[in-house]
Amino acid sequence: MNVTIKEEDNNYIVYFEGRLDTAAAPQVEKEMQTLYECSGHDIVLDCTKLQYISSSGLRLFLSLLKAAKPKGCHVFITGMSDTLRQVFAMTGFTNLFEFK
């Protein structure tokens, strides 16, 4: 699992590549730690190259959302495949996140 975080246009863009499963989640969480202090920046989670997300990955996304909202930041998700979109729909996450 590869995670790349870039700052573009006053936003943080997080690029995921591979499988965000239970084994990868702890390392991804460490890499995303700086995003929890996102004051003044929106966050875009680019899932174009994300092949799979487990419940551990969904938990990371939700934790990030819960940290960002009180600071007035938005978390957007972009580039979701139909398979990932189905996972988000089944878990009710489509109602929680904003999609681009």
Backbone hydrogen bonds, N-H to C=O, Kabsch-Sander energy under -0.5 kcal/mol:
donor,donor_aa,acceptor,acceptor_aa,energy
2,N,17,E,-2.8
4,T,15,Y,-2.1
6,K,13,I,-2.6
8,E,6,K,-0.6
8,E,11,N,-2.6
11,N,8,E,-2.0
12,Y,42,D,-2.9
13,I,6,K,-3.3
13,I,11,N,-0.5
14,V,12,Y,-0.5
14,V,44,V,-3.2
15,Y,4,T,-3.3
15,Y,13,I,-0.6
16,F,14,V,-0.6
16,F,46,D,-2.1
17,E,2,N,-2.1
18,G,49,K,-2.3
20,L,18,G,-0.5
20,L,52,Y,-2.8
21,D,19,R,-1.3
25,A,21,D,-1.9
28,V,24,A,-2.2
29,E,25,A,-2.7
30,K,26,P,-1.8
31,E,27,Q,-2.1
32,M,28,V,-1.8
33,Q,30,K,-1.1
35,L,32,M,-1.9
36,Y,33,Q,-1.5
37,E,34,T,-1.2
38,C,35,L,-0.8
40,G,71,K,-0.5
41,H,38,C,-2.8
42,D,10,N,-0.7
43,I,74,H,-3.0
44,V,12,Y,-3.1
45,L,43,I,-0.5
45,L,76,F,-3.4
46,D,14,V,-3.2
46,D,44,V,-0.8
47,C,45,L,-0.8
47,C,78,T,-3.3
49,K,16,F,-0.7
50,L,47,C,-1.4
51,Q,18,G,-3.2
51,Q,49,K,-0.7
52,Y,18,G,-1.0
54,S,20,L,-2.6
58,L,54,S,-2.3
59,R,55,S,-2.1
60,L,56,S,-1.6
61,F,57,G,-2.1
62,L,58,L,-2.5
63,S,59,R,-2.7
64,L,60,L,-2.2
65,L,61,F,-2.1
66,K,62,L,-2.5
67,A,63,S,-1.7
68,A,64,L,-2.1
69,K,65,L,-2.4
71,K,68,A,-1.2
72,G,69,K,-2.1
73,C,68,A,-2.1
76,F,43,I,-3.3
76,F,74,H,-0.5
77,I,98,E,-2.3
78,T,45,L,-2.4
85,R,81,S,-2.4
86,Q,82,D,-1.9
87,V,83,T,-1.7
88,F,84,L,-2.4
89,A,85,R,-2.2
90,M,86,Q,-2.7
91,T,87,V,-1.7
92,G,88,F,-0.6
92,G,89,A,-0.7
93,F,88,F,-1.4
94,T,88,F,-1.3
95,N,92,G,-1.3
96,L,93,F,-1.0
97,F,93,F,-1.8
98,E,75,V,-1.3
100,K,77,I,-2.6
